[in-house]
Amino acid sequence: MTTSTASVALSTTAAPRFPLGVLLLLSLGVFVTVTAESLPAGLMPEMAADLGVDPLRIGLLVSVWALVVIATSLPLTRATRAIDRRIVVAVSLAVFALANVATAFAPTYEFALTTRVVAAIAHGVFWAIVIVYSSSLLAGAHLGRGLALVTGGGTAATVLGLPAATALAQLTSWRVAFAAMGVGMLLLAVVALRWLPHSVVNPVPVEERAPLRHDRSIPPLLVFGVAGLLLGLAQFMSFVYIRPYLSDAAGIPGEWASALLFVFGATGLAGVAVAGMLADRFPRGALTAAFLLYVVAFAALAAAPGSLAVVIAALALWGAATGAVFPLIQTALMRAASDRLRDLASAAIIVLVNVGIAAGSWIGGQLTDAFGPTANMAVAAGAMLLAALASVVGARLASRRPQRDLARARGDEHAG
C-alpha cells in the first residue's frame, strides 16, 4: 500500500475508511515517547541519589532534551523525507528504545546525559514524521478526528504513563522503569515495521517544481508557527511553576496538589475527545476557541488564587485546552500546508513549541523570583490572547488560498 500526500483538505486519494488500528498504534508510539521524555522529572530524587549528583542536574536532562529537539528536528526531517515513513517511524522508535535501555544501565551522570541526547534525536524525528504520516492515511473529512486520536497519546502519557512509570520506579528502581520503557518501545518498533502501511514520497522533477515564492501556504504557516511558539511559552511559564502557585499563591496544602493535577490531566483527555469532534466541523474556529479557554483559565488563576472553587475550575479549563490545542494546531497546519512544506511544517512546529518551552521555563523562573507565581499566570494569559489572534489571522490567510494554488504550490514531493 502506498499512500498519497496530496492536499489533506482536498484529498481524494486517501482511503475513505477510518484507519483506527494504524492510528492507535501511532498513538501508542506517542504515548511511550512522551512518557519517556518526562521520566527524569518524575524520578528526580531517585536518579540524583543513585548517580551522585544534585537533583537540578537531573532536571537538565529534560532541558537538554528540548535543545536537542530544536537543533535536530528540521535537518533530520529533510534528510529522511525520501525514506518510507513506516521505516522512519519504526527506526526512530527502535533507537529511542535502545537509548532508554542504555540509560537504565548508565554508570555515571555523563553517560545518562549522552543516552538522553540520542533519545531526544530519535524523539524529534518521530514527532516530526508521525503527524504527516497520519495525515497521509486520512481522508480530509477525518483529519481532525484522526490527529486527535494520535496526539491524544501525549495527553494519556501525562495522565497515566508518567504516574505509572513513577510508581514502578518507587516499587523497584528508576533503572527498572527506564528498562521497561525501552523494552516496550522496542516491541512497538517491531510491530510498527510489520504492520504500518508503506508511505513513500517521490520527488517531482526539478523542471516541474513551482518556485517556492509561489507557495501561498507560507504566510499562514508562519502565523501558526508564532501561535505554537506562544503556546509553548505560556504553557511552560505556568505549568513548571504550578506547585509553587498552588502552595504559595493559592495556599493549597501539598497533599491536595496531586488530586488537582489529576483533575488537570483528566480534563485534558476530555479536551482531546472534544477536539476530535470539532476539528473537522469547525476547522477555522476550534483552534481559536482552545486558545481562548487558556486565556480564561490563566486570567482566573491570576485574579483569584484565594478561591479554591475558581482554582479548581480554572485548572479543569486549562487541562481541557491543553488536550484540545495540540491536535487542533496540527490539523490547522496540515490543512494549510502545501505538499512540499507539509513535512517541514510538522517539524517546524515541534521546534517552535520547544523554543517556547525553553524560553517559558526560564522566564517563569524570573517572574516567580521577582513577583511570585501569580505573575506567571497573568503573563501566560496575555501570551495566549496573542496566540488566539494569530490563529484567527492564520485561518484567514489559509482560507484565501484558491484550490488551483494547492496544485501550483506543489513543490518537491509527490506520492507514488
C-alpha positions in Angstrom: 0.0 0.0 0.0 1.4 3.4 -1.0 -0.3 6.5 0.5 -0.7 9.9 -1.0 0.4 13.2 0.3 -2.0 15.2 -1.8 -3.5 18.2 -0.1 -5.3 16.9 3.0 -8.2 19.3 2.8 -9.0 18.2 -0.8 -7.8 14.6 -0.6 -9.4 12.2 -3.0 -6.7 9.5 -2.8 -6.8 8.8 0.9 -8.9 5.8 1.9 -12.4 6.8 2.9 -12.4 4.4 5.8 -11.0 5.5 9.2 -7.8 3.5 9.8 -8.4 3.0 13.5 -5.9 0.2 14.1 -3.0 2.1 12.5 -3.8 5.3 14.3 -4.0 3.5 17.7 -0.5 2.1 17.0 0.9 5.5 16.2 -0.9 7.0 19.3 0.8 4.3 21.4 4.1 5.4 20.0 3.3 9.0 21.0 2.3 7.7 24.5 5.6 5.9 25.2 7.9 8.6 23.8 6.2 11.4 25.7 6.3 9.3 28.9 10.0 8.6 28.5 10.6 12.3 27.7 9.3 13.4 31.0 10.5 10.4 33.1 13.5 12.2 34.7 11.2 14.8 36.1 9.2 12.1 37.9 12.3 10.2 39.1 14.5 13.2 40.0 15.2 12.2 43.7 16.0 8.6 42.9 18.2 9.3 39.9 20.1 12.0 41.7 20.8 9.8 44.7 21.9 6.9 42.5 24.1 8.9 40.1 25.5 11.0 42.9 24.6 14.4 41.5 22.4 17.4 42.5 18.7 17.0 41.6 19.0 20.1 39.5 21.4 18.3 37.2 18.7 15.6 36.6 16.4 18.5 35.6 18.9 19.3 32.9 18.2 16.0 31.3 14.8 17.5 30.4 16.2 20.9 29.3 18.9 19.3 27.2 16.2 17.2 25.6 14.3 20.2 24.4 17.5 21.9 23.0 18.4 18.7 21.1 14.9 18.5 19.5 15.3 22.2 18.5 18.6 21.6 16.8 18.0 18.3 15.0 14.3 18.0 14.0 14.4 20.1 10.9 17.6 18.8 9.3 16.8 15.2 10.1 13.3 15.6 8.7 14.8 16.8 5.4 17.3 14.1 5.4 14.7 11.3 5.9 11.9 12.6 3.7 12.7 10.3 0.8 12.5 7.2 3.0 9.4 5.1 3.6 7.7 6.8 6.5 6.9 3.4 8.0 10.6 2.7 8.3 11.4 6.1 9.7 8.8 5.6 12.4 10.0 2.1 13.3 13.7 3.0 13.3 13.2 6.1 15.4 11.2 4.1 17.9 14.0 1.4 18.0 16.7 4.0 18.5 14.6 5.6 21.2 14.2 2.2 22.9 17.9 1.3 22.8 18.8 4.7 24.2 16.3 4.2 27.1 17.7 0.8 27.9 21.2 2.3 27.8 20.0 5.0 30.3 18.9 2.2 32.6 22.4 0.9 32.8 24.1 4.3 33.0 27.1 4.0 35.3 27.6 7.8 35.5 25.6 11.0 35.0 27.6 11.9 31.9 26.7 8.5 30.3 23.0 9.1 31.2 23.2 12.6 29.6 24.6 11.1 26.4 21.9 8.5 26.1 19.3 11.2 26.6 20.7 13.2 23.7 20.4 10.1 21.5 16.8 9.5 22.6 16.0 13.2 22.0 17.2 13.0 18.4 15.0 9.9 17.8 12.1 11.7 19.5 12.4 14.8 17.3 12.3 12.7 14.1 9.4 10.6 15.3 7.3 13.6 16.3 8.1 15.4 13.1 7.0 12.5 10.9 4.1 11.0 12.9 1.7 13.8 12.1 2.5 13.9 8.4 2.3 10.2 8.2 -1.0 10.1 10.0 -2.4 12.8 7.7 -1.4 10.9 4.6 -3.6 7.9 5.8 -6.7 10.0 6.4 -9.4 11.4 4.1 -9.8 15.2 4.6 -13.2 14.7 6.4 -11.4 12.5 9.0 -8.3 14.6 9.5 -9.2 16.3 12.8 -10.5 13.2 14.4 -7.5 11.1 13.3 -4.9 13.6 14.5 -6.8 14.0 17.9 -6.5 10.2 18.3 -2.8 10.2 17.5 -1.8 13.2 19.6 -4.1 12.0 22.4 -1.3 9.6 23.3 0.7 12.5 24.6 -2.1 13.6 27.0 -2.5 10.0 28.1 1.2 9.9 28.9 0.8 12.8 31.3 -2.3 11.3 33.0 -1.3 7.6 33.0 2.1 7.0 31.6 4.3 9.1 33.9 2.4 8.3 37.1 2.6 4.5 36.3 6.3 4.7 35.4 7.0 6.7 38.6 5.1 4.1 40.7 7.1 1.3 39.1 10.3 3.1 39.9 9.3 3.6 43.5 8.4 -0.1 43.9 11.7 -1.2 42.2 14.2 1.4 41.0 14.4 4.1 38.4 16.6 1.8 36.3 13.8 -0.7 36.0 11.4 2.0 34.9 13.7 3.1 32.1 14.4 -0.5 31.0 10.7 -1.4 30.9 10.0 1.6 28.8 12.9 0.7 26.4 11.7 -3.0 26.0 8.2 -1.9 25.4 9.3 0.6 22.8 11.4 -2.0 21.0 8.5 -4.3 20.8 6.4 -1.5 19.4 9.0 -0.7 16.8 8.9 -4.3 15.5 5.1 -4.2 15.3 5.2 -0.8 13.6 7.6 -2.1 10.9 5.5 -5.2 10.2 2.0 -3.6 10.4 2.1 0.0 9.4 1.4 0.7 5.7 4.0 2.0 3.3 4.2 5.7 2.6 6.8 6.7 0.0 7.3 10.2 -1.2 8.8 10.6 -4.6 10.3 14.0 -5.6 8.9 15.9 -8.5 11.5 16.6 -11.3 13.1 20.0 -10.9 11.7 21.3 -14.1 8.1 20.6 -12.8 8.5 22.4 -9.5 6.8 25.6 -8.9 9.1 28.3 -7.3 8.8 28.5 -3.6 7.7 32.1 -3.7 4.5 31.0 -5.4 3.6 28.8 -2.4 0.8 30.7 -0.8 0.8 28.4 2.2 3.9 30.1 3.7 2.2 33.1 5.3 -0.4 31.1 7.2 2.2 28.5 8.3 4.4 31.3 9.7 1.5 32.8 11.6 0.5 29.4 13.0 4.2 28.9 13.9 4.1 32.1 16.0 1.0 30.7 17.8 2.8 27.5 18.5 5.8 29.4 20.0 3.5 31.4 22.2 1.7 28.2 23.2 5.0 26.6 24.5 6.0 29.8 26.2 2.8 30.2 28.1 2.3 26.6 28.9 5.7 26.1 30.5 5.9 29.5 32.0 2.9 28.5 34.1 3.0 24.7 34.4 6.6 24.3 35.5 5.8 26.5 38.5 2.3 25.2 39.3 3.4 23.6 42.6 4.7 27.0 43.9 1.5 28.6 42.7 -0.7 26.1 44.5 1.2 26.2 47.7 2.3 29.9 47.9 -0.3 31.8 46.0 -3.4 29.7 46.5 -2.4 28.3 49.9 -3.4 24.8 49.0 -1.8 22.0 51.1 0.7 19.9 49.4 -1.3 16.7 49.7 -4.0 18.3 47.6 -1.7 19.0 44.7 -1.7 15.5 43.2 -5.5 15.4 43.2 -5.7 18.8 41.5 -3.2 17.8 38.9 -5.2 14.7 38.3 -8.2 17.0 37.5 -5.9 18.8 35.0 -5.0 15.5 33.3 -8.5 14.1 33.3 -10.0 17.1 31.6 -7.1 17.0 29.2 -8.3 13.7 27.9 -11.8 15.2 27.6 -10.3 18.0 25.6 -8.7 15.5 23.2 -12.1 13.9 22.6 -13.8 17.3 22.0 -11.1 18.4 19.6 -11.6 15.3 17.6 -15.3 16.2 17.2 -14.8 19.9 16.5 -11.7 20.0 14.3 -13.4 18.7 11.2 -16.7 20.5 11.7 -15.3 23.9 12.7 -11.7 23.9 11.3 -11.4 27.7 11.5 -12.8 28.4 14.9 -11.9 25.4 17.0 -8.2 26.3 17.5 -9.1 29.9 18.4 -11.6 28.6 20.9 -8.9 26.4 22.6 -6.6 29.4 22.9 -9.4 31.5 24.4 -10.0 28.7 27.0 -6.4 29.1 28.0 -6.9 32.9 28.4 -9.9 32.4 30.7 -8.1 29.8 32.8 -4.9 31.8 33.2 -6.7 35.0 33.9 -8.8 33.3 36.6 -5.8 31.8 38.2 -4.1 35.2 38.2 -7.1 37.1 39.5 -8.5 34.8 42.2 -5.8 32.5 43.7 -7.5 32.6 47.1 -10.7 30.9 45.8 -10.5 27.2 45.8 -13.5 26.8 43.5 -12.0 29.2 41.0 -8.6 27.4 41.1 -10.2 24.0 40.5 -12.4 25.3 37.7 -9.5 27.1 36.1 -7.3 24.0 36.3 -10.1 22.0 34.6 -10.4 24.5 31.8 -6.6 24.7 31.4 -6.4 20.9 31.2 -9.2 20.7 28.6 -7.5 23.4 26.5 -4.2 21.5 26.7 -5.7 18.3 25.5 -7.5 20.1 22.6 -4.9 22.5 21.4 -2.2 20.2 20.1 -4.4 18.1 17.7 -6.1 21.3 16.6 -2.9 23.2 15.7 -1.5 20.2 13.9 -4.8 19.9 12.0 -4.6 23.6 11.1 -1.0 23.1 9.8 -1.8 20.1 7.7 -4.8 21.8 6.1 -2.9 24.9 5.4 0.4 23.4 4.1 1.1 22.6 0.5 2.7 19.2 -0.3 6.2 20.5 -0.4 6.0 22.1 3.0 4.0 19.6 5.0 6.9 17.6 6.4 8.8 20.8 7.2 5.8 22.4 8.8 5.3 19.5 11.1 8.9 19.6 12.1 9.0 23.3 12.5 6.0 23.5 14.9 7.8 21.0 17.1 10.9 23.2 17.0 9.0 26.4 17.7 7.0 24.9 20.6 10.2 23.6 22.1 11.8 27.1 21.8 8.8 28.4 23.6 9.2 25.7 26.3 12.8 26.6 26.8 12.1 30.3 27.0 9.0 29.9 29.1 10.7 27.8 31.7 13.4 30.5 32.1 11.0 33.5 32.0 8.7 31.8 34.5 11.6 31.4 36.9 12.4 35.1 36.7 8.8 36.1 37.2 8.4 33.8 40.1 11.5 35.2 41.8 10.5 38.8 41.2 6.8 38.8 41.6 5.6 35.4 42.7 3.9 32.6 40.7 0.7 34.5 40.2 2.5 36.8 37.8 3.3 33.8 35.6 -0.4 33.2 35.1 -1.1 36.8 34.2 1.7 36.9 31.6 0.6 33.5 30.2 -2.9 34.8 29.7 -1.6 37.7 27.6 0.6 35.3 25.6 -2.4 33.1 24.9 -4.5 36.0 23.8 -1.8 36.9 21.2 -1.9 33.2 20.1 -5.6 33.3 19.7 -5.3 36.4 17.5 -2.5 34.7 15.5 -4.8 31.7 14.9 -7.5 33.9 13.5 -5.1 35.6 11.1 -3.6 32.2 10.1 -7.1 30.7 9.4 -8.0 33.8 7.3 -4.7 33.5 5.3 -5.2 29.8 4.8 -8.8 30.3 3.6 -7.7 32.7 0.9 -5.7 30.0 -1.0 -7.8 29.1 -4.0 -7.9 25.4 -4.9 -5.8 25.9 -8.0 -2.9 27.2 -5.8 -2.9 23.9 -3.9 -1.8 22.3 -7.2 0.6 25.1 -8.3 2.3 25.2 -4.8 3.3 21.5 -5.1 7.0 21.6 -4.8 9.4 18.8 -4.4 7.3 15.8 -3.3 4.6 13.7 -4.8 3.4 10.4 -3.5 3.9 7.4 -5.7 
